[in-house]
Amino acid sequence: MEIKILKDEKNEIEVEFDNLTIVEILRVYLNKDSSVKFAAWKREHPTKNPILKVKTEGKAAKKVINDAIAGIDKELDSFEKDFAKLK
């Protein structure tokens, strides 16, 4: 997966991803964090990559994204274990 940081400040970050599904999952998890004041993505055209914009208060924007990724990873591990029990 290709990731490109377009803007990187302590409380604001803009990141371009090449995968819309990942951006949407991240947006959902980011909006669960109380320190996130804004998390949304945009795409100028369907042929362009989506850009995730995050604004925070109290936590660094990169930290919030890392926390969201950790939460997603933990939930996927749990899902994998539950699915394996079904066999």
Secondary structure, DSSP 8 states (H G I E B T S, - for coil): --EEEEEE-SSEEEEEES-HHHHHHHHHHHTTSTTEEEEEEE-SSTTS--EEEEEESSS-HHHHHHHHHHHHHHHHHHHHHHHHHT-
